[in-house]
Amino acid sequence: MNTTWIRLPIEMTKESDGGDMLEQYRYCARCGEQLTRKHLEGRLRPVCLACGNVVYLNPLPAVAAVLIQSGRVLLIRRGVDPGAGLWALPSGFMEQGETPEIALRREVHEETGVMCAPGRLISATTHDDHVFGHVLVLAYTANCNDMTAFAGDDAVEAHWFETTHLPRLAFESHLEFIRQAELLHSLDHEIL
């Protein structure tokens, strides 16, 4: 049986609002035949009976940057869903051929104009959202020399906030990432 390990394009069906990822895949990307659901490897998966293609519903990899300078963290106000209008860490999806660190530098620069250097990986977590489905988020600390930030790409604002007075965030995980970065920063200074 042939397998495909890449995320294939989805076709939203009228019956699905994004909650059931299996229902979103109707036709085989290889041969165009209709897919069916079959139990394989302990899970129900979309399978093409005509060509044997198995659709693996893998999460989309994304990165998030926690830039903290002098007790302030860089956030962007999102211009798109999920969370349009709310604040978030500079973040976004990895592109084909990028490492997480390269994606992090690109996303921070696109959304804030800030050039950064990725630091430590502080979290690897997943979440489901109504727009993109299952997402794997790799959160890193990051450093920058110039704190001048301006909104770009899908951000409508970029601003440095006191970590003790944060606005409402689009994602709960981003608050956790900020707190983890603060803890690491304090531990690093205790060791020195």
Summary of the structure (lengths in Angstrom):
residues: 192
radius of gyration: 19.5
end to end distance: 55.7
largest distance: 62.7
contacts: 576
relative contact order: 0.18
helix: 19%
strand: 37%
